[in-house]
Amino acid sequence: MRTTVSQALAAVRNIGILAHVDAGKTTVTERILFLAGEIHKHGEVHDGTTVTDFDAQERERGITIFAAAVACEWNGHRLTVIDTPGHVDFSDEVERSLRVLDGAVAVFDAVAGVEPQSESVWRRADRYGVPRIAFVNKMDRAGADFDKAVDSIKRRLHPAPVAVQLPIGSEGGFTGVVDLVRMRALTWTAGGVAVQPIPDELLATSRQRRRALEEEVAERHSTVLEEFCLGPVSDETLIAALRELTLTGEIVPVLCGAAYRDIGVEPLLDAVVGYLPSPLDRPPIEAGRTLRPDPAESLVALVFKVQATGTGRLTFVRMYSGTLAKGDQVLDAGAGRVERVGRILRVQADRHREVESAVAGDIVALVGPKAARVGATLCAPGTPIQLEPPVAAEPVLSVAVEARNSAEAERLSAALVRLAEEDPSLVVRTDPDSGQTLLGGLGELHLEVAVEKIRRDRGIAVTVGRPQVAYREMPVRGVRGLRYRHAKQSGGPGQFAEVVIDVEPTDAARDFEFHSTVGGGRVPPEYVRAVEAGCRDALADGPLAGHPVLGVRVTLTDGATHPVDSSERAFRTAGRLALRAALRPEAMTLLEPLVELTVTVPEDAVGVVLGDLAARRGRVLDSAVRGGSSVVTATAPLAEVFGYATRLRGRTQGRGTFTTRPAGYAPAPVRW
């Protein structure tokens, strides 16, 4: 029985499709579903007919906004594929997906190579240790260059990309690939894929590339090294080594194709099955106890997505341990709440199939839990455990929202709460000065989509104010030896805490650092932790204009306690008030968020674009020519980028495009 369970888990692949916007992720996903027999006709992004881009806004805008899970089978393996957004405004969807995935396919444009959001999602996958393979898509485009794309992966992402294929033909003449692992040619026609001998004109190059592949793998794998020194490496040895090195992240196998023309997707699926990990291949999770993907162990599952549908609330979970059956009760470990699971669904984007149970390694949706939030751990009531949740990004932009009709104000409040439950990167708060309700998010498009969702799904007429930038504050001068005594008597037990702190500025890229050099037990460890918590409280609103504070290092150097009146509460209060006293307005500066823009325009429009960027306080980082277009990379204040899309279209007769990503903070030109 145990062997059967292990075999079933070994045949599971939970993967994500990651890429920059417009690299072809959704098209790749659509072809995977078609080849696996899940759909009988593949849809197209530009027609709004794809399976995973099922939301009305996704189809209208032609982009992926919400991560969507689909399931299929390939060569006896069960695949769960999550198609993730490529736009930076929806990067939190990618973050939450990566937290529960075992492997990923990174899709790159054969002309552009590594683009800004490609780099962002790659770094996120690094953070979670997710093994990857790379797929260079759109090999049929004018200017496509496989070798340049592989080189850009090596230069910008710094892994060891290993090309396991060689393209046959180029641009419009691209017809297939040479499989360098099995030394054969794969070509595609209207009838499908054909396996053939390598064409004579590519034979010598293929042999050189195969030997180079063996050499790259031999540098990292002892078994391959032994065979390499004696002669050719066998296909079986090379395949086994490629899998081992992919699982450890030492290499990234690179394949190529043109998904829109149905070229290269079958070997991509073979690579997913052959090189990417099953749940059994991933390291066990340490969370108070060691979790292994065993259906016989107690239940542990992580909520990574919540979605409101017309028929109820869906709670998406990744099962890490145990078995969950319909009707079971589960404990929300963080909230201490027990809820009942009414139904368990296998998800196919917006379609669902009910199943009786789910086991370790599964990704499913639950109907029943009414309050579990994203990041919650669901476990067996008798064995509580809490997993590390995905980290939600901090909003950089906010807009004031209000109902046009006062009678709908209550409905709007409920809709905003539900929206923030579904997407933790959306933050709802009340402005203390104006009393307005502010909706914060990761960019203009993010907020635009959220507001439109309220209008469509809830039928509420909403008025939206001008976007407001999320400024930060940072000290420019520190203070040493600041002593603060908190002493309070109110008739009962008193409060006493004395702290001495040094405060130093760091830089805008860093949040908060806390250290303690107190010796001799003058401040017990639990009080030191309370001082740190108090300092964090003080950073919530700075002295200039009430914005959060960045770039602070606090060192607790001394302190004093009282045998009766000292407590964690007293030291937390002392830490908060001491740091507030240190952060004097005259020693602070205002920070504004920056974005990195990548602007792609015809060569004759570069001068206009550069002038416009300079007027927006932009700083050009790089300029290059790719595929007949000029690509300008620059940083600019977020506040200066509002309305840039309309301006760029007007300046380039509609031929210019741009993408952005967060680039940290910098001092604003005006002190507040």
C-alpha positions as CSV (number, residue, x, y, z in Angstrom):
1,M,0.0,0.0,0.0
2,R,2.8,2.4,0.9
3,T,4.5,1.7,-2.4
4,T,1.3,2.5,-4.3
5,V,1.0,5.8,-2.4
6,S,4.6,6.8,-3.2
7,Q,4.1,5.9,-6.9
8,A,1.0,8.0,-7.1
9,L,2.8,11.0,-5.5
10,A,5.8,10.5,-7.7
11,A,3.6,11.0,-10.7
12,V,2.3,14.4,-9.5
13,R,3.6,17.7,-10.9
14,N,2.4,21.0,-9.4
15,I,3.9,23.7,-11.7
16,G,3.5,27.4,-12.5
17,I,3.9,29.2,-15.8
18,L,5.9,32.3,-15.2
19,A,6.9,35.2,-17.6
20,H,6.9,38.8,-18.4
21,V,3.6,40.1,-19.9
22,D,3.0,39.1,-23.5
23,A,5.7,36.4,-23.5
24,G,3.1,33.8,-24.3
25,K,2.3,32.1,-20.9
26,T,-1.4,31.7,-21.5
27,T,-0.9,30.4,-25.0
28,V,1.6,27.8,-23.7
29,T,-1.0,26.8,-21.0
30,E,-3.7,26.5,-23.7
31,R,-1.6,24.2,-25.9
32,I,-0.7,22.1,-22.9
33,L,-4.5,21.5,-22.2
34,F,-5.1,20.8,-25.8
35,L,-2.3,18.2,-26.2
36,A,-3.4,16.6,-22.9
37,G,-6.9,16.2,-24.3
38,E,-8.6,18.5,-21.7
39,I,-9.9,20.7,-24.5
40,H,-10.8,19.9,-28.1
41,K,-10.0,23.3,-29.6
42,H,-7.4,25.7,-28.2
43,G,-8.5,29.3,-27.6
44,E,-6.5,32.4,-28.4
45,V,-5.7,35.3,-26.1
46,H,-6.5,37.9,-28.7
47,D,-9.9,36.3,-29.3
48,G,-10.7,36.2,-25.5
49,T,-11.3,32.4,-25.8
50,T,-8.7,30.9,-23.6
51,V,-9.5,28.6,-20.6
52,T,-7.4,30.3,-18.0
53,D,-8.2,33.9,-18.9
54,F,-11.9,33.4,-18.1
55,D,-12.6,36.7,-16.2
56,A,-14.4,39.3,-18.3
57,Q,-11.7,41.9,-17.6
58,E,-8.9,39.5,-18.7
59,R,-10.6,38.8,-22.0
60,E,-11.2,42.5,-22.6
61,R,-7.7,43.6,-21.8
62,G,-5.9,40.6,-23.3
63,I,-3.8,40.0,-20.2
64,T,-3.8,37.5,-17.3
65,I,-4.9,39.2,-14.1
66,F,-5.7,36.3,-11.8
67,A,-3.7,33.1,-11.3
68,A,-5.8,30.2,-12.6
69,A,-5.3,26.5,-11.9
70,V,-6.0,23.8,-14.4
71,A,-5.3,20.0,-14.3
72,C,-4.4,17.5,-17.0
73,E,-2.5,14.2,-17.5
74,W,0.6,13.6,-19.6
75,N,2.3,10.2,-20.0
76,G,0.8,8.8,-16.9
77,H,1.6,11.9,-14.8
78,R,-1.0,14.2,-13.2
79,L,-0.2,17.9,-13.7
80,T,-1.7,20.9,-11.9
81,V,-0.7,24.0,-13.9
82,I,-1.1,27.5,-12.6
83,D,-1.1,30.2,-15.2
84,T,0.2,33.3,-13.4
85,P,-0.1,37.0,-14.4
86,G,2.8,38.7,-16.1
87,H,2.0,42.3,-15.3
88,V,3.9,43.8,-12.3
89,D,0.7,45.1,-10.8
90,F,-0.4,41.5,-10.1
91,S,2.9,40.2,-8.9
92,D,1.3,39.3,-5.5
93,E,-0.7,36.6,-7.4
94,V,2.6,35.2,-8.6
95,E,4.0,35.3,-5.1
96,R,1.1,33.4,-3.6
97,S,1.2,30.8,-6.3
98,L,5.0,30.2,-6.0
99,R,4.5,29.5,-2.3
100,V,2.6,26.3,-3.1
101,L,4.3,25.1,-6.3
102,D,6.9,22.4,-6.7
103,G,8.3,23.5,-10.0
104,A,7.9,26.2,-12.7
105,V,8.3,26.8,-16.4
106,A,9.7,30.3,-17.1
107,V,8.7,31.5,-20.6
108,F,10.8,34.0,-22.4
109,D,10.3,35.9,-25.7
110,A,12.9,34.8,-28.3
111,V,13.4,38.4,-29.4
112,A,13.4,40.3,-26.1
113,G,15.0,37.6,-23.9
114,V,14.9,38.4,-20.2
115,E,12.5,41.3,-19.6
116,P,11.9,43.2,-16.4
117,Q,9.0,41.1,-15.0
118,S,10.8,37.9,-16.1
119,E,13.5,39.0,-13.7
120,S,11.1,39.8,-10.9
121,V,9.3,36.4,-11.0
122,W,12.6,34.6,-11.3
123,R,13.8,36.2,-8.1
124,R,10.6,35.3,-6.4
125,A,11.1,31.7,-7.5
126,D,14.6,31.8,-6.1
127,R,13.2,32.9,-2.7
128,Y,11.0,29.8,-2.5
129,G,13.7,27.5,-4.0
130,V,11.4,26.4,-6.9
131,P,13.2,24.4,-9.5
132,R,12.7,25.7,-13.1
133,I,13.0,24.9,-16.7
134,A,13.0,27.6,-19.4
135,F,11.1,27.8,-22.6
136,V,12.2,30.3,-25.2
137,N,8.9,31.1,-27.0
138,K,8.0,32.9,-30.2
139,M,10.9,31.4,-32.2
140,D,8.9,32.2,-35.4
141,R,9.1,36.0,-34.8
142,A,11.3,38.3,-36.8
143,G,14.5,38.9,-34.9
144,A,14.2,35.7,-32.8
145,D,17.6,34.4,-31.6
146,F,17.8,31.4,-29.3
147,D,21.4,31.8,-28.4
148,K,21.0,35.4,-27.5
149,A,18.0,34.5,-25.3
150,V,19.9,31.8,-23.5
151,D,22.8,34.3,-23.0
152,S,20.4,36.9,-21.5
153,I,19.2,34.3,-19.0
154,K,22.8,33.7,-18.0
155,R,23.8,37.4,-17.8
156,R,20.7,38.8,-16.1
157,L,19.4,35.9,-13.9
158,H,22.8,34.3,-13.2
159,P,21.8,30.6,-13.2
160,A,23.5,28.0,-15.4
161,P,21.1,27.8,-18.4
162,V,21.8,24.6,-20.3
163,A,20.4,24.4,-23.8
164,V,18.9,20.9,-24.4
165,Q,17.6,21.8,-27.9
166,L,18.8,23.4,-31.1
167,P,16.2,25.2,-33.3
168,I,15.6,24.0,-36.8
169,G,15.1,27.0,-39.1
170,S,14.6,30.6,-37.9
171,E,11.9,33.3,-37.8
172,G,9.2,32.4,-40.4
173,G,11.2,29.3,-41.4
174,F,11.2,27.8,-37.8
175,T,9.8,24.3,-38.1
176,G,11.1,22.3,-35.2
177,V,14.0,21.4,-32.8
178,V,16.9,19.1,-32.5
179,D,16.7,17.1,-29.3
180,L,20.3,17.2,-28.1
181,V,19.6,14.7,-25.3
182,R,18.4,11.9,-27.5
183,M,20.0,13.3,-30.7
184,R,17.0,13.3,-32.9
185,A,15.0,15.9,-34.9
186,L,11.4,16.9,-34.0
187,T,9.5,18.7,-36.7
188,W,5.9,20.0,-36.7
189,T,3.4,20.0,-39.6
190,A,-0.4,20.3,-39.8
191,G,-0.4,16.6,-39.0
192,G,1.5,17.0,-35.7
193,V,5.0,16.2,-34.6
194,A,7.3,13.9,-36.5
195,V,10.5,12.3,-35.1
196,Q,13.2,12.2,-37.7
197,P,17.0,11.9,-38.1
198,I,18.9,15.1,-37.6
199,P,19.2,17.0,-41.0
200,D,22.7,16.6,-42.6
201,E,23.2,20.4,-42.5
202,L,22.7,20.5,-38.7
203,L,24.5,17.2,-37.8
204,A,27.9,18.7,-37.2
205,T,26.5,21.6,-35.1
206,S,24.3,19.2,-33.2
207,R,27.2,17.0,-32.3
208,Q,29.2,20.0,-31.1
209,R,26.3,21.2,-29.0
210,R,25.7,17.8,-27.6
211,R,29.3,17.6,-26.5
212,A,29.1,21.1,-25.0
213,L,26.0,20.0,-23.1
214,E,27.8,16.9,-21.7
215,E,30.7,19.1,-20.7
216,E,28.5,21.6,-18.8
217,V,26.7,18.8,-16.9
218,A,30.0,17.0,-16.2
219,E,31.3,20.0,-14.4
220,R,28.5,19.5,-11.8
221,H,27.9,15.8,-11.8
222,S,30.5,13.1,-11.0
223,T,28.8,10.2,-12.9
224,V,28.6,12.2,-16.1
225,L,32.2,13.4,-15.5
226,E,33.4,9.8,-15.4
227,E,31.7,8.9,-18.7
228,F,32.7,12.2,-20.3
229,C,36.4,11.4,-19.7
230,L,36.1,8.0,-21.3
231,G,34.0,9.0,-24.3
232,P,30.4,9.9,-25.1
233,V,27.9,10.1,-22.3
234,S,24.9,7.8,-22.6
235,D,21.5,9.3,-23.0
236,E,20.2,7.6,-19.8
237,T,23.1,9.0,-17.7
238,L,22.6,12.5,-19.1
239,I,18.8,12.4,-18.5
240,A,19.3,11.3,-14.9
241,A,21.9,13.9,-14.2
242,L,19.8,16.7,-15.8
243,R,17.0,15.8,-13.5
244,E,19.2,15.7,-10.4
245,L,20.8,19.1,-11.2
246,T,17.4,20.7,-12.0
247,L,16.0,19.6,-8.7
248,T,18.9,21.2,-6.8
249,G,18.7,24.4,-8.9
250,E,22.3,24.0,-10.2
251,I,21.2,24.1,-13.8
252,V,18.1,25.3,-15.8
253,P,17.4,23.2,-18.9
254,V,16.4,25.5,-21.8
255,L,14.0,24.5,-24.6
256,C,12.5,26.5,-27.4
257,G,9.4,26.6,-29.6
258,A,6.5,28.7,-31.0
259,A,3.4,27.9,-28.9
260,Y,1.1,29.9,-31.1
261,R,2.0,27.6,-34.0
262,D,1.9,24.5,-31.8
263,I,5.7,23.9,-32.1
264,G,7.7,22.6,-29.2
265,V,5.0,22.0,-26.6
266,E,5.2,18.2,-26.5
267,P,8.9,18.1,-25.6
268,L,8.2,20.9,-23.0
269,L,5.6,18.6,-21.4
270,D,8.1,15.7,-21.5
271,A,10.7,18.0,-19.8
272,V,8.1,19.0,-17.1
273,V,7.6,15.3,-16.3
274,G,11.3,14.4,-16.7
275,Y,13.1,17.2,-14.9
276,L,10.7,19.0,-12.5
277,P,10.0,17.6,-9.0
278,S,7.1,15.7,-7.6
279,P,6.0,16.5,-4.0
280,L,8.2,13.7,-2.9
281,D,11.3,15.4,-4.4
282,R,10.8,18.6,-2.4
283,P,12.6,19.1,0.9
284,P,10.4,18.4,4.0
285,I,8.8,21.4,5.6
286,E,9.9,22.3,9.2
287,A,7.0,23.9,11.2
288,G,7.5,22.8,14.7
289,R,7.5,19.3,13.4
290,T,8.7,17.8,10.1
291,L,6.0,17.6,7.4
292,R,6.2,15.1,4.7
293,P,3.8,14.5,1.8
294,D,2.2,11.4,3.4
295,P,-1.6,10.9,3.1
296,A,-1.4,8.8,6.3
297,E,-0.1,11.7,8.5
298,S,-2.3,14.4,10.1
299,L,-3.8,17.0,7.8
300,V,-1.9,20.2,7.0
301,A,-2.9,22.5,4.1
302,L,-2.1,26.1,3.2
303,V,-4.7,28.6,1.9
304,F,-3.1,30.5,-1.1
305,K,-6.1,32.0,-2.8
306,V,-9.7,33.0,-1.9
307,Q,-12.2,33.6,-4.6
308,A,-15.9,34.8,-4.4
309,T,-18.0,33.2,-7.1
310,G,-21.7,33.4,-8.0
311,T,-22.3,30.1,-6.2
312,G,-20.2,30.8,-3.0
313,R,-16.7,31.2,-1.6
314,L,-13.9,29.0,-2.9
315,T,-10.9,28.5,-0.7
316,F,-7.9,27.2,-2.6
317,V,-5.4,25.1,-0.7
318,R,-2.2,23.1,-1.2
319,M,-2.2,19.9,0.7
320,Y,1.1,19.3,2.4
321,S,0.2,16.3,4.6
322,G,-2.7,14.0,5.4
323,T,-6.0,13.4,3.7
324,L,-9.1,15.6,3.6
325,A,-12.6,14.2,3.0
326,K,-15.9,15.8,2.2
327,G,-17.6,16.7,5.5
328,D,-14.4,16.8,7.6
329,Q,-13.8,19.5,10.1
330,V,-10.6,21.6,9.9
331,L,-8.9,24.0,12.3
332,D,-7.8,27.4,11.1
333,A,-4.7,27.4,13.2
334,G,-4.1,31.2,13.2
335,A,-7.7,32.2,14.0
336,G,-8.4,29.2,16.3
337,R,-11.6,28.6,14.4
338,V,-13.0,25.1,13.4
339,E,-14.9,25.0,10.1
340,R,-16.5,22.2,8.1
341,V,-15.6,21.3,4.5
342,G,-18.8,20.9,2.5
343,R,-17.3,20.1,-0.9
344,I,-13.9,19.5,-2.4
345,L,-13.3,20.6,-6.0
346,R,-10.8,19.8,-8.7
347,V,-10.5,23.2,-10.5
348,Q,-10.3,23.7,-14.2
349,A,-10.1,27.5,-14.3
350,D,-13.7,28.6,-13.9
351,R,-15.1,25.0,-14.1
352,H,-15.1,22.6,-11.2
353,R,-15.4,18.8,-10.7
354,E,-16.4,17.6,-7.2
355,V,-14.3,14.8,-5.6
356,E,-14.7,12.9,-2.4
357,S,-11.3,13.6,-0.9
358,A,-7.9,15.2,-1.5
359,V,-4.5,13.9,-0.3
360,A,-1.0,15.3,0.3
361,G,0.4,16.9,-2.9
362,D,-3.0,18.0,-4.2
363,I,-4.1,21.5,-5.1
364,V,-7.9,21.8,-4.7
365,A,-10.6,24.3,-3.9
366,L,-12.8,23.9,-0.8
367,V,-16.4,25.0,-0.3
368,G,-17.4,25.4,3.3
369,P,-14.8,27.5,5.1
370,K,-16.3,31.0,5.4
371,A,-13.5,32.9,7.1
372,A,-10.1,31.4,6.2
373,R,-7.9,34.1,4.8
374,V,-5.0,33.8,2.4
375,G,-2.0,32.5,4.3
376,A,-4.1,30.5,6.8
377,T,-3.1,27.0,7.8
378,L,-5.9,24.4,7.8
379,C,-5.1,21.4,9.9
380,A,-6.6,18.5,11.9
381,P,-8.3,20.0,15.1
382,G,-6.3,17.7,17.4
383,T,-2.9,18.6,16.0
384,P,-2.5,22.4,15.5
385,I,0.3,23.6,13.3
386,Q,1.0,26.8,11.5
387,L,2.9,27.2,8.2
388,E,4.7,30.3,7.1
389,P,2.3,32.4,5.0
390,P,3.2,34.1,1.7
391,V,4.2,37.8,2.3
392,A,1.9,40.4,0.8
393,A,3.5,43.3,-1.0
394,E,3.1,46.8,0.5
395,P,0.8,49.1,-1.5
396,V,2.5,51.9,-3.4
397,L,-0.6,53.8,-4.6
398,S,-4.0,54.5,-3.2
399,V,-7.3,56.1,-4.4
400,A,-10.2,57.4,-2.6
401,V,-13.4,55.4,-3.3
402,E,-16.9,56.3,-2.4
403,A,-20.4,55.2,-3.4
404,R,-22.2,57.7,-5.6
405,N,-25.4,56.9,-3.8
406,S,-25.3,57.2,0.0
407,A,-27.7,54.2,0.3
408,E,-25.0,52.0,-1.2
409,A,-22.2,53.1,1.2
410,E,-22.7,50.0,3.4
411,R,-22.6,47.7,0.4
412,L,-19.4,49.3,-0.8
413,S,-17.8,48.8,2.6
414,A,-18.7,45.1,2.5
415,A,-17.4,44.8,-1.1
416,L,-14.1,46.4,-0.2
417,V,-13.7,43.9,2.7
418,R,-14.4,41.0,0.4
419,L,-12.0,42.4,-2.2
420,A,-9.1,42.6,0.4
421,E,-9.9,39.1,1.5
422,E,-9.4,37.8,-2.0
423,D,-6.3,39.9,-2.7
424,P,-4.2,40.7,0.4
425,S,-2.1,43.2,-1.6
426,L,-5.2,45.5,-1.7
427,V,-5.4,47.4,1.6
428,V,-8.5,49.4,2.7
429,R,-8.1,52.2,5.3
430,T,-9.7,55.4,6.3
431,D,-7.8,58.7,5.9
432,P,-7.6,60.2,9.4
433,D,-7.8,63.8,8.1
434,S,-10.4,63.6,5.4
435,G,-12.4,60.6,6.6
436,Q,-12.3,59.2,3.1
437,T,-12.1,55.5,2.4
438,L,-8.7,54.7,0.6
439,L,-8.0,51.6,-1.4
440,G,-4.3,50.9,-1.7
441,G,-2.7,48.6,-4.3
442,L,0.4,47.9,-6.4
443,G,-0.2,50.2,-9.3
444,E,-2.8,52.1,-11.5
445,L,-3.9,49.0,-13.3
446,H,-4.2,47.0,-10.1
447,L,-6.5,49.6,-8.6
448,E,-8.4,50.1,-11.9
449,V,-9.2,46.4,-12.1
450,A,-10.2,46.2,-8.4
451,V,-12.7,49.2,-8.8
452,E,-14.1,47.7,-12.0
453,K,-14.6,44.4,-10.2
454,I,-16.7,46.2,-7.6
455,R,-18.8,47.9,-10.3
456,R,-19.4,44.7,-12.3
457,D,-19.6,42.0,-9.6
458,R,-21.5,44.1,-7.0
459,G,-23.3,46.5,-9.3
460,I,-22.2,49.5,-7.2
461,A,-21.7,52.9,-8.8
462,V,-18.3,54.1,-7.4
463,T,-16.5,57.4,-7.6
464,V,-12.8,57.2,-7.6
465,G,-10.4,60.0,-6.6
466,R,-7.0,60.9,-8.0
467,P,-4.3,58.4,-7.3
468,Q,-2.2,59.2,-4.2
469,V,1.4,58.0,-3.9
470,A,2.5,56.0,-0.8
471,Y,5.3,58.1,0.5
472,R,7.7,57.0,3.2
473,E,9.9,58.9,5.7
474,M,13.6,58.2,6.6
475,P,16.0,59.7,9.1
476,V,19.0,61.5,7.7
477,R,20.7,62.0,11.1
478,G,20.9,59.6,14.0
479,V,21.1,60.1,17.8
480,R,23.3,58.3,20.3
481,G,22.6,57.5,23.9
482,L,19.0,58.6,24.0
483,R,17.6,57.7,27.5
484,Y,13.9,57.3,28.0
485,R,12.2,56.5,31.2
486,H,8.6,55.4,31.3
487,A,7.2,55.5,34.8
488,K,3.4,55.5,35.6
489,Q,1.5,55.1,38.8
490,S,-2.3,54.9,38.8
491,G,-3.2,53.5,42.2
492,G,-2.7,49.8,41.3
493,P,0.4,48.1,39.8
494,G,2.6,50.7,38.2
495,Q,4.6,50.7,34.9
496,F,8.3,51.2,34.8
497,A,10.8,50.8,32.0
498,E,14.0,52.6,31.2
499,V,15.8,52.2,27.9
500,V,18.9,53.7,26.2
501,I,19.0,53.5,22.5
502,D,21.2,54.5,19.5
503,V,19.4,55.4,16.3
504,E,21.1,55.4,13.0
505,P,19.9,55.9,9.4
506,T,20.6,53.0,7.0
507,D,19.2,53.4,3.5
508,A,15.8,53.4,1.8
509,A,16.2,49.9,0.5
510,R,16.1,48.5,4.1
511,D,13.1,48.4,6.4
512,F,14.2,48.2,10.1
513,E,17.1,46.7,12.0
514,F,17.2,46.1,15.7
515,H,20.1,45.0,17.8
516,S,20.8,44.7,21.6
517,T,24.2,45.2,23.2
518,V,22.8,45.2,26.8
519,G,24.9,43.1,29.1
520,G,24.8,41.8,32.7
521,G,21.0,41.0,32.5
522,R,20.1,44.7,33.0
523,V,17.2,44.1,30.5
524,P,15.8,40.5,30.4
525,P,15.4,39.0,26.9
526,E,11.6,39.1,27.0
527,Y,11.8,42.9,27.7
528,V,14.4,43.3,24.8
529,R,11.8,41.7,22.5
530,A,9.2,44.1,23.8
531,V,11.4,47.1,23.1
532,E,11.8,45.9,19.5
533,A,8.1,45.5,19.2
534,G,7.6,49.1,20.5
535,C,10.1,50.4,18.0
536,R,8.2,48.8,15.2
537,D,5.0,50.4,16.5
538,A,6.7,53.8,16.3
539,L,7.6,53.3,12.6
540,A,4.0,53.1,11.5
541,D,3.6,56.9,11.2
542,G,6.6,59.3,10.9
543,P,6.8,62.8,12.3
544,L,6.8,64.6,8.9
545,A,3.4,63.6,7.6
546,G,2.4,60.4,9.2
547,H,3.9,58.1,6.5
548,P,5.6,54.8,7.5
549,V,9.3,55.1,8.3
550,L,12.1,53.2,6.5
551,G,15.9,52.9,6.8
552,V,16.3,52.8,10.6
553,R,18.7,50.9,12.7
554,V,18.1,50.8,16.5
555,T,20.5,49.5,19.1
556,L,19.4,49.0,22.7
557,T,22.6,49.8,24.7
558,D,21.3,49.9,28.3
559,G,18.2,50.0,30.5
560,A,16.8,49.5,33.9
561,T,14.0,47.6,35.5
562,H,11.9,47.7,38.6
563,P,11.3,44.5,40.6
564,V,7.6,45.0,40.7
565,D,6.4,47.5,38.1
566,S,8.4,46.4,35.0
567,S,6.6,44.4,32.4
568,E,6.6,43.6,28.7
569,R,3.9,46.2,28.2
570,A,5.9,48.9,29.9
571,F,9.0,48.2,27.9
572,R,7.0,48.1,24.6
573,T,5.6,51.5,25.5
574,A,9.1,52.8,26.4
575,G,10.6,51.5,23.1
576,R,7.8,53.2,21.1
577,L,8.1,56.6,22.8
578,A,11.9,56.5,22.8
579,L,12.1,56.0,19.1
580,R,9.5,58.7,18.5
581,A,11.6,61.1,20.5
582,A,14.6,60.2,18.4
583,L,12.9,60.7,15.1
584,R,12.7,64.5,15.1
585,P,11.1,66.2,12.1
586,E,14.2,68.3,11.4
587,A,16.3,65.1,11.1
588,M,13.9,63.3,8.6
589,T,13.4,63.4,4.9
590,L,10.5,62.4,2.7
591,L,10.9,59.5,0.3
592,E,9.0,58.9,-2.9
593,P,8.5,55.5,-4.6
594,L,10.4,55.0,-7.9
595,V,9.6,52.7,-10.8
596,E,11.8,51.2,-13.4
597,L,10.3,51.8,-16.9
598,T,11.2,49.7,-19.9
599,V,9.9,51.6,-23.0
600,T,9.9,50.0,-26.4
601,V,9.5,52.3,-29.4
602,P,10.4,52.6,-33.0
603,E,14.0,54.0,-33.5
604,D,12.8,57.3,-34.9
605,A,10.8,58.0,-31.7
606,V,13.7,57.6,-29.2
607,G,14.5,61.3,-29.0
608,V,10.9,62.2,-28.1
609,V,10.8,59.5,-25.5
610,L,14.1,60.6,-23.9
611,G,12.9,64.2,-23.7
612,D,9.6,63.2,-22.1
613,L,11.3,61.0,-19.5
614,A,13.7,63.9,-18.6
615,A,10.6,66.1,-18.1
616,R,9.3,63.4,-15.7
617,R,12.5,63.4,-13.6
618,G,13.5,60.2,-15.2
619,R,17.0,58.8,-15.2
620,V,18.0,56.7,-18.2
621,L,19.8,53.5,-17.3
622,D,20.2,51.8,-20.6
623,S,19.3,52.0,-24.3
624,A,19.5,49.1,-26.8
625,V,18.1,48.0,-30.1
626,R,16.2,44.7,-30.1
627,G,14.4,43.3,-33.1
628,G,14.3,46.6,-35.0
629,S,12.9,48.5,-32.0
630,S,14.7,50.7,-29.4
631,V,14.3,49.7,-25.8
632,V,15.0,52.4,-23.2
633,T,15.3,51.5,-19.5
634,A,14.9,54.3,-17.0
635,T,13.8,55.0,-13.4
636,A,11.3,57.7,-12.6
637,P,9.2,58.8,-9.6
638,L,5.9,56.9,-9.5
639,A,4.0,60.2,-9.2
640,E,5.4,61.3,-12.6
641,V,4.3,58.2,-14.4
642,F,0.5,58.7,-14.0
643,G,-1.0,59.0,-17.4
644,Y,2.2,58.0,-19.2
645,A,0.5,55.3,-21.3
646,T,-1.7,57.9,-23.0
647,R,1.2,60.3,-23.5
648,L,3.4,57.6,-25.0
649,R,0.8,56.5,-27.4
650,G,0.3,60.1,-28.5
651,R,4.0,60.7,-28.9
652,T,4.6,57.5,-30.9
653,Q,1.4,57.3,-33.0
654,G,0.3,54.3,-31.0
655,R,3.5,52.3,-31.6
656,G,5.1,52.7,-28.2
657,T,4.7,50.3,-25.3
658,F,6.1,50.2,-21.8
659,T,6.2,48.2,-18.6
660,T,7.1,49.1,-15.1
661,R,8.3,47.5,-11.9
662,P,9.0,48.9,-8.4
663,A,12.5,50.3,-8.0
664,G,12.6,51.3,-4.3
665,Y,12.5,54.8,-2.8
666,A,14.5,57.9,-3.2
667,P,14.4,61.3,-1.4
668,A,11.6,63.6,-2.7
669,P,12.7,67.0,-4.1
670,V,10.6,68.9,-1.5
671,R,10.9,68.5,2.2
672,W,7.7,68.2,4.2
